[in-house]
C-alpha cells in the first residue's frame, strides 16, 4: 500500500483527477505495460526530450531517470481534469520551481521498517535495489518539510480521506486546486 495504491484509491473517489504516465529509462518490471505504466525509453531518447524542453520535471531516481512529459500534463488537462503527479521528492521540488502554485503533498510511510517490508513484499527488486530505495527514502524524509502537507500512509482509508480533504480544502479556499471538481 504505497503511493500508487493511495493515488489509485483517490482517483476512484475523485473522477476529476487525471494521472499522467511518466517516462523512465529503467527496464519494465513484470506486468508493466508501455504507455500505461510508463513510457520506457533509452538514454538517447530521454536526452533528446530533456534538450527539447519536453519535460515538466525529471530526476535521477535509484540509478535511472524518471520524468513527467509536458504533453502528458496537457493530455490530462485537455480532458478537463486536474493533474495529480505520483513522483518522488526531487521531482516534486522541480515541479515547484516550474510552477510555484503547485500543491505538494508528501506521502510518508509509517516507519522505515514498514517501507522495507513493503519493498521486499513486492518481490520485484534485488537486494542492491532495495538498499538504494531505502537510502533514497531516508534522504527524502529529510526534505518533507519543504512540502505543503504531509500524510502518513499507515492506514490506507484514513490517508486517502486526508488527501481528499487536502484537495477539497484548497478547492474551497480558492487555492491552486480550485479546478478540482466538487465531489461532496
C-alpha positions in Angstrom: 0.0 0.0 0.0 2.3 2.6 -1.2 1.8 5.9 -3.1 0.4 4.2 -6.2 -2.3 2.4 -4.2 -3.2 5.6 -2.4 -3.4 7.6 -5.6 -5.5 4.9 -7.3 -8.0 4.9 -4.4 -8.2 8.7 -4.5 -8.8 8.7 -8.3 -11.7 6.3 -7.7 -13.3 8.8 -5.4 -12.5 11.9 -7.4 -13.1 11.1 -11.0 -12.0 14.6 -12.0 -8.3 13.8 -11.2 -6.2 12.6 -14.1 -2.9 10.8 -13.7 0.0 11.3 -16.1 2.1 8.5 -17.4 5.7 9.1 -16.5 8.7 8.4 -18.7 11.7 6.3 -17.4 15.0 4.9 -18.6 14.7 1.8 -16.4 13.6 -1.6 -17.8 10.0 -2.7 -17.3 9.1 -4.8 -14.3 6.9 -7.9 -14.8 3.4 -6.8 -15.7 4.2 -3.2 -16.6 2.8 -2.0 -19.9 4.4 0.6 -22.2 2.3 3.7 -22.3 0.2 2.7 -19.4 2.6 2.0 -16.6 5.4 4.2 -18.0 6.9 5.3 -21.3 10.1 3.2 -21.3 12.9 4.8 -23.3 16.6 4.6 -23.7 19.1 7.3 -22.6 19.3 8.8 -26.1 15.6 9.4 -26.4 15.4 10.7 -22.8 18.3 13.1 -23.5 16.6 14.3 -26.7 13.4 15.1 -24.8 15.3 16.9 -22.0 17.2 19.0 -24.5 13.9 19.8 -26.3 12.3 21.1 -23.0 9.6 18.5 -23.2 9.7 17.6 -19.5 7.8 19.5 -16.8 10.2 17.8 -14.4 12.7 15.0 -14.4 15.1 13.5 -11.9 17.6 10.7 -11.3 16.0 8.1 -9.0 17.6 4.9 -8.0 20.1 4.9 -10.8 17.5 5.7 -13.6 15.8 8.8 -14.9 12.1 9.5 -14.5 10.1 12.4 -15.7 6.8 14.0 -16.4 6.3 15.0 -20.0 4.6 18.3 -20.6 2.4 16.6 -23.3 1.1 14.2 -20.7 0.0 17.1 -18.4 -1.6 18.7 -21.5 -3.3 15.4 -22.4 -4.9 15.2 -18.9 -5.8 18.9 -18.5 -7.1 18.9 -22.1 -9.8 16.4 -21.0 -10.9 18.9 -18.3 -9.2 17.0 -15.5 -6.9 18.2 -12.8 -3.5 16.6 -12.6 -2.1 14.5 -9.8 1.5 13.5 -10.1 2.8 10.5 -8.4 6.5 11.5 -8.3 9.5 11.4 -5.9 10.7 14.4 -3.8 13.3 15.5 -6.3 10.6 15.7 -9.0 8.1 17.4 -6.7 10.6 20.1 -5.9 11.3 20.5 -9.6 7.6 21.0 -10.2 7.5 23.6 -7.5 10.3 25.5 -9.3 8.4 25.2 -12.6 5.0 26.1 -11.1 5.2 27.9 -7.7 1.4 27.4 -7.3 1.6 23.6 -7.3 0.4 21.9 -4.1 3.0 19.5 -2.9 1.8 16.6 -0.6 4.4 14.4 1.0 3.2 10.8 1.4 5.3 9.1 4.0 5.5 5.5 5.2 4.6 4.8 8.8 8.2 3.8 9.5 11.5 2.8 7.8 10.8 -0.8 8.8 7.3 -0.8 7.2 8.8 0.7 4.0 11.4 -2.1 3.9 8.7 -4.7 4.5 6.6 -3.2 1.6 9.6 -3.1 -0.8 10.6 -6.7 0.0 7.0 -7.8 -0.3 6.8 -6.7 -3.9 9.3 -9.3 -4.9 10.3 -7.3 -7.9 13.7 -6.0 -6.9 17.1 -7.4 -5.9 18.9 -6.6 -2.6 21.0 -3.8 -4.1 17.9 -2.1 -5.5 16.1 -2.4 -2.1 19.1 -0.8 -0.3 19.2 2.0 -2.8 15.5 2.7 -2.4 15.8 2.7 1.4 18.7 5.1 1.3 16.8 7.3 -1.0 13.7 7.2 1.3 15.9 8.4 4.2 17.1 11.4 2.1 13.5 12.2 1.0 12.2 12.2 4.6 14.7 14.9 5.3 13.0 17.1 2.7 9.4 16.5 3.8 9.3 19.9 5.5 9.6 21.6 2.0 6.1 20.2 1.1 2.8 22.0 1.8 1.2 18.9 3.5 2.4 15.6 5.0 0.3 12.5 5.2 1.4 9.3 6.9 0.3 6.3 4.9 -0.2 3.9 7.8 -3.9 3.3 7.2 -5.0 3.5 3.6 -8.5 4.6 4.2 -7.5 7.4 6.6 -4.7 8.5 4.3 -7.0 8.7 1.3 -9.6 10.6 3.3 -6.8 13.1 4.4 -5.6 13.5 0.8 -9.2 14.1 -0.4 -9.6 16.7 2.4 -6.4 18.4 1.3 -7.8 18.7 -2.3 -11.2 20.0 -1.0 -9.5 22.5 1.3 -7.5 24.0 -1.5 -10.6 24.0 -3.7 -12.8 25.7 -1.1 -10.2 28.3 -0.3 -9.6 29.1 -3.9 -6.2 27.7 -3.9 -4.1 26.1 -6.6 -6.5 23.2 -6.9 -9.6 25.3 -7.5 -10.3 23.5 -10.7 -10.7 20.2 -8.9 -14.4 19.3 -9.3 -16.6 19.2 -6.2 -17.3 15.6 -5.1 -19.2 16.5 -1.9 
